[in-house]
Amino acid sequence: MSRLRLDTIPRRAATAADFGKVAVLLGGDSSEREISLLSGNGVLEALQRRGVDAHAFDPGERPVEDLVSGGFDRAWNILHGPGGEDGLIQGALEWLGIPYTGSGVLASALTMDKLKTKRVAGGAGLLVPPYVVLESLEDCRRAVDSLGLPLMVKPASQGSSVGITKVMTAADMPRAFADARAVDPWVFAEGFIAGAEYTVGVLQGEALPSIRIQPATEFFDYQAKYFREDTQYHCPSGLTAAEEQALGAAALSTFHVTECFGWGRVDFMRGADGRFYFIEINTTPGMTSHSLVPMAAARVGADYGELVWRVLETSFARVRT
C-alpha cells in the first residue's frame, strides 16, 4: 500500500482529467452531518459541471477502504466536525495512500480542539481572548470573577458553534457548562470581546478578503451560520487597506503556527481597543449557500466552481510514494 509525502510546490490542473477519479467525502456521523451533506452536494455538483469524474462518498455509510477498491485517485474532504476535521479521516487517507484536500493529521487534530489551538496561538505571540478551563462549578464561579460578564462557554471540540453559549448572568453558568460538557469533556470559558466579528478565508497560501459578520442573534451561532436569512455579511468588510493587510497577515500567521495547509478559514473578534483577537480556525469550512469562503473568493473573481477546483488542486501536494 502506498504512502503520502507532502510536496508544497504549487501545481495547477490543466484539465479535469488531471484529477482522475475523485471522491467527495461528505456526511459522516458527527453532529454536523446535515451541513456536510449540504456542502458536499454543492461541491459534487460544481466538480461534475466542470467535467471532473467526481462521486459522492459517505464514510458514515461505507468503509473508507472502498476508496481503494473503488479506484479513487484523490479525495475532496468536506466532512465537518469530529471524524472529518480532527485528523481521523486524514490519518485513514494517509494510511490508504489517497491524496486529499486541506490540512493534514497534526493540524486537523490540533485546530479541532479550540482550547489547545488557543494555547499554541497564544504561545506563538498571537492575540487571544483570556480564558479559564472549566472542570467544576467552582471553576465556573472563578471564571465569572476573573473574566467578568458576559462571557462565552465553549466545548473544546465541535464546530459550527455546537454547544456554545453566551452567558449573561452568573446564574446561567451551570446550564452553559452542562450543555458544553454534553458534547465534549473539555470545556472552557472565554472572555467576551464586545466588537465586530471578522473572518478571513485562506486559499493556496493567500488570504482572501475579510468578511465582517453581523448576526441578528446574540452571536454567530449554528442557525445564523447556515439557515437564518437575517445575518448580514459585509465584504468588503469596511476595514482600511492597512487594517485589511494586518488582518490577512494575522490569519496567515495563525495558519503557519498551527501547520494548516491548502485552504481554511480563520475567525477573529475586534476589541474596543481596535485589535483583532484570534478565535478559531476552521480547516474544512462550510461550502453551502450561506458559507463565507465562497463569498470571499467571489470578491477576487473566483466563483463557486473555480473555488472548488482550486481547493481540489491542494490535493496535488500529497504525492504517493
ABEGO torsion letter per residue (X at the ends): XBBBBBBABBBBBABAAAAEBBBBBBEEABAAAAAAAAAAAAAAAAAAAAGBBBBBBBAAABBAAAAAAAGBABBBBABBEBGAAAGAAAAAAAAAGBBBBEBBAAAAAAAABAAAAAAAAAAAGBBBBBBBBBABAAAAAAAAAAAEOBBBBBBABEBGGBGBBBBABAAAAAAAAAAAAAABABBBBBBBBBBBBBBBBBBGGBBBBBBBBBBABABBBAAAAAABAABBBBOBAGBBAAAAAAAAAAAAAAAAAAGBBGBEBBBBBBBAAGBBBBABBBABBBABAABAAAAAAAAAGBBAAAAAAAAAAAAAABBBX
